[in-house]
């Protein structure tokens, strides 16, 4: 349910045997100052303690699906099917949002009204956090050559999924790139 005119943001985390990392992911969502969040976790049937962690945070998770899937893109499509938010985003089970990320996303959507909002990510390189920069990023036309956008920093209006569909499950990797090419 929306409040204060803010957009409902559906965050989807897909996971399988992610007990070592998923708690950090969950805490990053729970600690957001922006609270109009629907959090969906699609688990592939973990057996390593992931489900116990999910149950511990159950009051913060809107939907938990735990069943075998046909790979990451099948799991992501299951999350899309459960999502009710105007904005849909995917946060991997070993990634996290910085403080106020979702408040910033809401502010940008309110100001610019984009169909897709793409931010930046940082990655650990040789023990140091650095801004991730694709070698192709200097020219946005290079989307035809490589995935120049970071999926964990991509926030998409639901209507894009409604119009173009979800991820092609015939891909084992690169399904997000193929989807972004369709959007482009």
KAKADA-V279116 format. One record per backbone hydrogen bond with DSSP energy under -1.0 kcal/mol. CO is the residue of the C=O (numbers start at 0). NH is the residue of the N-H. If there is no record, write none. Layout:
BEGIN
co=CO nh=NH
co=CO nh=NH
END
This chain:
BEGIN
co=2 nh=5
co=7 nh=85
co=7 nh=86
co=8 nh=37
co=9 nh=88
co=10 nh=39
co=11 nh=90
co=12 nh=41
co=14 nh=43
co=17 nh=20
co=17 nh=21
co=20 nh=24
co=21 nh=25
co=22 nh=26
co=23 nh=27
co=24 nh=28
co=25 nh=29
co=26 nh=30
co=28 nh=31
co=34 nh=36
co=35 nh=8
co=37 nh=10
co=38 nh=61
co=38 nh=62
co=39 nh=12
co=40 nh=64
co=41 nh=14
co=42 nh=66
co=48 nh=52
co=49 nh=53
co=50 nh=54
co=51 nh=55
co=52 nh=56
co=54 nh=57
co=56 nh=59
co=57 nh=60
co=62 nh=40
co=64 nh=42
co=70 nh=74
co=71 nh=75
co=72 nh=76
co=73 nh=77
co=74 nh=78
co=75 nh=79
co=76 nh=80
co=77 nh=81
co=78 nh=82
co=85 nh=157
co=86 nh=9
co=87 nh=155
co=88 nh=11
co=91 nh=94
co=97 nh=100
co=99 nh=103
co=100 nh=104
co=101 nh=105
co=102 nh=106
co=103 nh=107
co=104 nh=108
co=105 nh=109
co=106 nh=110
co=107 nh=111
co=108 nh=112
co=114 nh=156
co=116 nh=154
co=120 nh=131
co=122 nh=129
co=124 nh=127
co=127 nh=124
co=129 nh=122
co=133 nh=136
co=135 nh=138
co=138 nh=141
co=139 nh=142
co=140 nh=143
co=141 nh=144
co=141 nh=145
co=145 nh=147
co=149 nh=152
co=150 nh=153
co=152 nh=118
co=154 nh=116
co=155 nh=87
co=156 nh=159
co=157 nh=161
co=158 nh=162
co=159 nh=163
co=160 nh=164
co=167 nh=170
co=173 nh=177
co=174 nh=178
co=175 nh=179
co=176 nh=180
co=177 nh=181
co=178 nh=182
co=179 nh=183
END
